[in-house]
Amino acid sequence: MDKGWMSLLRMAILVGVIAVLFGTGCTQHVQIESIGYTIVDSYPAPKDEYYKYPREAAVTPRDAERGPFLVGFFKSDVDLSSIAESKEMHHLGYNLFQCPEPAPHEYSFVNGRVFELSREDSVRLGPPGEEYTFKLYIPSNLHKTIERSPFLHWPEEKTLVADGIRARGLCLDVGAGAMTGFTLRSNTVILPVTIENSPLRVSGISPEAEVE
């Protein structure tokens, strides 16, 4: 048997071992629910990340240094951080896309980190009860974010996303992935925001969803 076939055989054996030990990949679906929203000017420090497993975080918005940001407060009945850590996932973050369809190539046009609530957030929102809480920072300047998106490579893709947001609104989900093929994926949440057209941006929050 030549070296090429030997290499292929070794690779097949390795893949088989990984499949036996870790499975061929599956998705755990989780439910998240929004608590409320507010708008802030600054982005938090990485040390405040909700996800404690020491791997590289998800891609942050390109204009993360400049606000304002829409902050979404969320709750879940499972501890997303613990699941991600136990499965050795390489990131835990949100995906932002136009409702109800994903962006071209099934990518969102931006994703970002998940943060734990601060002490001030907890006082503002009240005790979470039996649920786990976290927050997301979403750039309000959608035009700039779409133009700088690493997932949209052609002008027509960017136009498609922008037109979809104008027509159907803005959505997100939360997810993570591991080298074993295991993924974590939440339900899709529609953001209760108003969209200004030129430039495309989040200009306000529905009164019933706003957190003082």
Steps between C-alpha positions, in 0.01 A plus 500: 500500500651837401545797731195683361264216580661455842436869578136469394459188713646673806269796445196271471598322823543833679160624383345175615657528844376858538150396393496220757634714783310820433219414261462623145356830612168616635321822586358588839211741460439749780234761561586862575262785577562872510451690825545851365720737304684826543748713303851582628803680361785265597603137453594293810844361575576138398541406867122534538431220251236251605688211342787404733665222299840639389466480125487774238171688511266550209569777249405834649338782301758689300384830647494365856699797631232744390142505621222524537404135556170328547533283813269201520441325833406132469418199714519126444396199707843338442850624581640567152848574636524168685383306194753676279780434749414132553495441123823698446336738256718757329252786535164601636343795327205650319428512127318801357302474176197633316164343592396236427768379261872460569753705310650368173683166535306441824728735693397788720650835401657549844548311824623593844574398854262404778542692829388434853281758672668759720389567855324813376317297234377254762368779718325659201342176373423331832588145613508243215340220701591156367614630162843596370552852368742661258524804273602579144644819347369565150641785288227749419672623184381219274623666181861509620477150645367353174766682294776361724354151535755220447215276380367716215742524209299655217294822476186307405529290818520813714202650317300180554566508875421871534177466300400199711545699822290786361225263392490243779701628796803385695544156661763310697578164651769372737725207428836328539699221336766242581760311296312177574205626296280577801312828466281710723221702338219712642166601359479814286406824678347797319646824633226752595673799344426773252728528198603830342565475129780743417748407624360161601506485879308409814331824599280391791346226713133409529375663825382171654849345454709791627683471834543824690 
